[in-house]
Amino acid sequence: MGKVTGFLEIDRQVHKYQPASDRIRHFREFTLPMSDKEVEKQAARCMDCGIPFCHGPTGCPIHNQIPDWNDLVYNGNWEQAIRNLHSTNNFPEFTGRVCPAPCEEACTLNLEDIPVAIKTVEQALADKAYEMGYVRPYPANTKTGKKVAIIGAGPSGMAAAQQLGRVGHEVHVYERESRPGGLLRYGIPDFKMEKHFIDRRVEQMKGEGVTFHCGINVGADKKVEELLAEFDAVLYCGGSEAPRPAGIPGADLAGVYDAMPYLAQQNRRVGGEDIQSYAWPCEEIYASGKHVVVVGGGDTASDCVGTAFRQGAVRVTQLDIRPQPPEKEDKLAVWPFWATKMRTSSSQAEGAQREFQVATLEFIGEEGQLTGVKCCQVDEKRKPIAGTEFVIRADLAFIAIGFAGPIEGGVTAELEGKLDITTDARRSRNVTANTNDYRTNIDRFYAAGDVRRGQSLVVWAIREGRQAAAAIDEALMGATVLPR
């Protein structure tokens, strides 16, 4: 906890943003950092609540010891707080920026709508770690002689690689794209998280003995069978990148795209890379001077909104088939779980027109080019209501309704018929492995992260990577010191 009476004396404060009129002119991060003293005051609000739901299963999936580092920050012991945070989270600078903070939803003070500003404190700690020189290589004192290959350099693969490298295994990470990071680099826009944070972690991990092999599509350029012959264990962290099929007529019109090619292209522009990639080949997409419609109500859709505004879109409309949620949830019915309530992202606050309880019936166009999106209102069962049809002008439309497992080709193509695949209720094709040992049905072949769990949060990817690393270390050495 922090100060005994802190939650009674100190008002909740979080990071402020640059004005929307300023931040849409660039792709850099736009949060305004708080001073150390302000952060210490926010940490002081952590109360002695008895059962800290914030770091239990309802709050933080990686079990960050939030009351502990809040107390340390409140007392000015930043170095020990940083060490505590890193003991459970390999990459707090990632989660402090892009995690939606289920920990704050589970905070006891959220019963009064004034939760501790946990995410703000976490980001401050992560940034302070760089200032204090804490983010440096921590190589193992001795090597085990065991070799582990990891397929995919997203947050799950990176977390597993760092954990395994630090206990002395020889770790090789194979990444299809030209740089590590997965969807952190190519999906999440730079205005939410700048990519130099990934680069600094990669350099740290290289200093710890982890080797990155980028531009190698395992399953095509290098076979899984080769990895299994060369390494003692192989961990598949390929992510969930295949777009969920929308089945909307007219989706083949010019001007209609899935979200990922658009987001990846812009991130590549910002990073000075070629905008084309193996995963998302597509002609150049740019929203300048255009009317844009985004189909979907989640984070990926919101990222498309913010990107379109920064490219100079005239108007951005976001369509959500779900009914507009209430402004305030029933605390006694849902707390400490994540609540369905009206939330407005920073991108939506930049001027998006949001339409709720609306279905996308058809993309319409002239001479093969998109000109509009035909919609209608739906009832509580998401069935169209006759007579409510309308058309929204659109020069560009992005489909952002989620992901359905790993993209075609690569690992799953090579292992078709050998690897167990689970299809869940949302039609996502996930690699089958349990959370006890993360083993698949193929000997010495493990799976973790979104490729196993399905589309999820970065914090869940880090958790699964860490747990899979512990399972692999135990299998190779007979015991492990790695935490789960």
N, C-alpha and C positions, 0 to 999 in steps of 0.2 A: 504494500500500500504506500501512499505518499504521506501527505500531511493529514493528521487525524481529522481536522475540521476543514480540510481544503475544499471538499466538494460543497460545503456550505458557504464558503467565503469567496471562491473564485469562479467566475463565469467561464463557460466553455468557449474556447476560441480555436479556430483551425486556420490553415493557410489561406491567405487571400489570393485572388487572381488578378492579373493584368486586366484592364477593361477589354470587353469583347472587341471593340473597335480597333484596339491595338494588337491584340493577340492573333486575330485572323490574318494579319499581314505577314506572319512568319510561321515556321514550323518548329520553333524552339519551345522548350518547356516554359510555362507562363505562371507557375506558382511563385508567390513572393515569400521567401523564407522568413521564419520568425527568429528573433534573437534567442540566444541560449537562455536568458532569464525568462523570456516568455514561455519557452518550452518547459523549463523547470516548473513554472507555475501550473502549466497544464498537467504535467506529471503528478503534481501535488494533489490533484483532484481525485486520484485513484483511492477509493475508500476501502475500509476493512470490511468487505461484504461477506466474509465467511466462506462462501463457495464461489470462487472466481470463474464464472461461466465463460469469461472471455477467452481463456486458454484451454477450455475443455472441448469435447467433440462438437458442441453446438457453436463454438466460437472459432478458434484458430486450428485448422487441420494439422499444422506442424507443432502445435502446443507451445507456442512462444510463451515464455514465463513473464507475462505482461505486468502483473503486480510487482514482481521483483525488479524489473528494469525501470518501471515507473518510480519506485522508491529510490533506486540508485540515482536516477536523473534528478529527482527532487533534492537529494542530498549533495548534488554536484559531482557525484562519482561517475563521470561519463565513461571513463575507460572501462571500469568494471561492468557498467551497463552494456557497453558495446560487446564485451566478451560474452556476457549472458545472452544477448540477442543472437550472436553468431553461433552459440552452442546448439541452437535449434533451427536456425535459418541460415543457409549458405548465402543467400542473396537478398538481404533486407532492403537494399536500394531498389530492387525490382518490385517487391511486394509493397513497400512503402509508397510506391507510385501508382501501381496498376491494380492492386487488390481492392475489391469493393468493401473490405473491412467487415466481415461477419462478426469479428471480435467486438466491434462497437455496437452492433445490433444486440449482442449477447451481454453487454455491460449492464450491471445492475442499475446504474444511473440512467440507462435508456428507458427504464420504466417511467421516468419523468421527462423523457425526450432531451436529456442533456448528458449523453454518454461521455466518458473520458475520451479525449482526442487521441486515441491510440495510434491511428495511422500517421498523424502529424508527428507524434513523438518518435515513432519508428523511422520515418523518413529522416528526421533530424539526426537520430542516432547513426543511421547508415551513412549519411553525408559527413558527419563528424568523424566516423571511422576512417574516411579517406584523409581528412585534415590531419588526424593524429598519426597517420602512417600505419594504421592497424591492418589495412588491406594490402598485405604483402605475402609472398609465398611462405608456406609452412610445410616444407617437404618432410617426408618420413625419415626417421633416423636410420632405419634398416629396410632393405628390400626383401620381399617374400619370395621372389622368383616366379610368381604367378602372373599370368597375362590375361587381361580382360578387354574385350572389344565392346564398344557402345555404339549403337546405330542411332544417330540423331543427336544434334547439339542444341536442343531446346532446353528449357529450364529443368526438365526431368533428367535428361541425359547429362547435362552439366553438373547437376547436384550429385548424381551417382558417381560421375567421374571424379569430382573433387573428393568425395568421401573415400572412394577406393584408392585414389592416389595417395591420400594422407596416411593410409595404413600400410603403404609400401608395395602395392601391386603396380605392375606396369600397365598403364591404361591408354588405349588408343580410341579416339572418338572419330567416327566416320560421319561426315555431314554432306548431304546432297547439294546444298547451296554453297555459294562462294565464301560465305562468312558464317561463323557460329551464331546461335541465338534462337533459331526456329521462328515461331510466330512472335516472340518478343522483338526480334529484329525486323521481320518482314510483314507482320500483321498489325502490331500495335504502333500507331503513328508516333513520330518523334516528339510531337507536342505533348504527348502523355509520358514518354520516357525516351530521353536521348540515348543514342546507341553507344556513346563512349563508356557508359557504365558496363555494358556487355564486354567491350574491348578490354577494359581494365581487369575484369574478372578472368577473361581468357588468358591475359598475360600472367596473372597470379597463378592460374592453374598450370600453365606451361612451366613456371618456376617450380611447381610441385611435382613435375615429372609427367604431366598429362600431355599426350601428343594428339594434335588435331589434324585430320585429313579432310580438307574441304574439297568440294567439287567432285565427290565420289558418291554415286547413287548405288548403294548396296542393293543387290538383286539384279542389277544391270551391269554396272562397271566392275563390280566385285561381288562375287557370289557369297551367300550366307554359308554355304558348305565350305568355302575356303576359310572363312573366319572361324568356323567350328573346328576345322582341322588345325588352325594356327594358334587358337587361343583356348584357355582353360574354361572360359565362360563368355557368353555373348548376351548382352542386354539390348533389347529392342525398345527404343524410345522415340518412335517415328512420328508421334503426334496424331492429331485428327484434323485433316485438312480438306478432305473431299466434301464439297458443298452438298447439303441435303437437297435432293431434287424437289423443285417447287411445283412442277407440272402446270405451269401457267401458259396458256396459249400465247403465241407471239414472242416467246422468249428467244427465238432465233433472229429477231429483228436487229439490225445494226443500232447500237446504242443501248442494248440490254446486256448486262454483265453480272456475273457473280461478284461478290464483294472482294474476295481475296486477290484476284488479278489487279484490281484497282488499288487496293491498299499496298500491296507488295510493290507495285510500280512506283508509287510516290515515295515509299521508303527507300527504294533503290535510287531514285533521283536525288533525294536528300543525301544519301550516302555516297554519291558519286559513282554508282555502279551502272552497268548496262541494265535497262529496265526489263529485259526479257529474262526468263528463267525456265528451268525444266518443269517446275511444278505448275506455273501459271503463265503459259505462253499466250500472248494477246497483243493486238495492235495497241498503239499508244492511246491512253484514255485521259482526257482532261476536261474539267468541268467549267472552265472559264467562259462566262457569258451565257451559260446554259441553265435551263430549268431542270432540276434534278429531283427524282423520286427514289426514295430508299424503302424497300419492302422488308420489314422486320423491325422488332422493337428492342433488340438486345444491344450488347456492347459493340459488336461488330458493325451493326447498323449505325450506332452513334459515331463510331470512328469514321464511317463513310460521310456522315453529315459534316463533321469537323473538317475533314480533308477537302470536301467540296467547297465549303466556305473559304478555305485558305487558297483554293485555286481560282476563286473569283466567280462562283456560281451566282446567278441572279436570284434564284429562289430554290430552297430545299424543302421538300415535303417528306415526312416519314410516316409510313403506314404501319399500323399495329392492329392485328386481328383481335387482340385481347381487349376487353372493356377497359375504360379508363379506371385505374385503381383509385381507392379512396386517398384523400390527403393524409389521413392518420389511421394507423392500424389499431385493432383491438389488442392492446398489450397483453391482457390477461388470457387471451386466446392463443397468441403466437409466441410471445417472448419465452425463452431467449433465442428462438429460431429466426431465420431470415424472413422478414415480413414482406408481403405484397402491399406496396403503397406507392403513391405518386412520387416518382423520383425524376429529377431533371439533371442530365449530365451537363458538363461544361460546354460540350459541343451543341447540344440541343438549346442551351441558353444563348447561343450566338445568333439565334434567329430562325430556328427550324419551325415549320408548320407541322404540328403533330396531329394525326388523325387516328382516333381509337375506334375499336369495334368495326373495322373496315376490312373487307376482303378484296384482294386483287383478282379481278376476273380475267383480265386480258391486257396484253400489251398491244396497242394499235399503232399503225404506221401508214406511211405512204411511200410507195416505190422502195420498199424494203427498209426504210428508215423509221425509227421510233418517233412518234409525234405525241403520244398520250398514253395514259394508263387508265383503263376502265375499272371502276371500283363499285362497291355497293356496301351498304350497312349489313351487319349480321346480327342474329339473335344470340341469346346466351349459350346456345349450342354451336355457335359459329356457322349457322346456316344462313344463306343469303335471304334478305327480306325483299320481296318483290316490290318494284316501283321505287327503290332507293338508289338506282344506278346513277353514277356520275363519272365524268372524265376529268382527269387532271392533266394539264399540259406537261409534257416531258420530252426533253431532248436526250437525257441520259436516265437510265434506271439501273439500280443495283439491287440484287437479291441477296439478302443477309438474314437467312432464317436458320442458320446453324450448320453443323458439320456432321458427316456420317461415317467417320472412321478414316483410316489412312487412304491417301490417294492411290489410284490404280497404278500398277507397275511396281517395280522395285521389289521389296522384301516379300510382300504378300503374293505377288505374282509368281515369284520363284518357289514359294512354299505352298502354293495352291494345292490342296488335297492332302498336305502333310500337317498343316497348322490348324488347330481348332479355332474357329471364328464364331463369336456369339453375336447374334442379331437381337438388339433390344427393342423395346416398344416404340422407340423413335426411329427405327430402321437404321441405327448406327451399327456398323460392322466392327466389333472390337475383338482384339486378340484375347483369347481365353487364358487367364492366369489368376490365381487367388492372391489375397493380400498377406498371406502367411509367409510364403517364400518366393512369390512372383515367378514361379516356374511355369513354362508352357508345357505342352505335351511332347515337345522335342527335347531330348536330353541336352543339358547345359545351355539351353536357350531360354532366356527370361524376357519378360515384357513389363513395362511400367509407364505411367503417365497417361496421356490422353489416348494413346493407341490401345491401352488396356481398359481404362476407365470410361473413355468417351469424352467428348468436349466438356471442359471444366475450367477451373480457375488456376492461375499460375501457382498459387499456394498449394493446391492439391498435387500439381506436377512435381514441385519440390519435395513434398512429403513422400510421394511414391518413389522418386529417385533415391532418396535417402534410405527408405525402407528396403528397396531392392538391393542397394549397395550392402546393407547389413546382412541380408539373406545370402548374397553371393559370397561375401567375406566368410561367413560362417560355413558355407558349403565347401569353400576352398581350404579353410584353415582349421575347421572343426570347432571353432569358437570365434567370437567377434567382440571387439570393444566398441564398435560403432553403435550409436543410439538408433532406435527406431522412431 
